[in-house]
Amino acid sequence: MNKTMTFALAFTLGACLTVFAAGEQDHPKWMKAVKTACDNTKKGIEAKDADAVAKETKTLAGCYKTLSAFYAEKHFDDAVEVCKTSAAAVADIQAAAAAKDFDKAGASFKALTAGCGGCHKTHREKGADGSFKIK
């Protein structure tokens, strides 16, 4: 096996183990990363800045991949579906921004954020201290 393939296999296995080993304590960090990247994606679309949109949607794509694996492990099938739909919307945003079609990117952004609320209502609860945790 060549060195590149060995490295890629080791990296992929390490990334998977990291996701599965990560506990619920990492979930708030992932969700905050999604929020930040969404906010910055929206700003990039409004500014018609394809480079900024590309950077932030790359972050979003990684976040949804991580979250999808986490939710699959917890058997939250509806949340996995939200991640798949969100990942598809992210890909649509990326393509639209690359083509400088910021109207389409904006419409895809609305589709991206449409699924957030339903998942939040189903899978999170607010603690006495104001923080959220997974149900």
Secondary structure, 3 states (H helix, E strand, C coil): CCHHHHHHHHHHHHHHHHHHHCCHHHHHHHHHHHHHHHHHHHHHHHHCCHHHHHHHHHHHHHHHHHHHHHHHHCCCHHHHHHHHHHHHHHHHHHHHHHCCCHHHHHHHHHHHHHCHHHHHHHHEEECCCCCEEEC
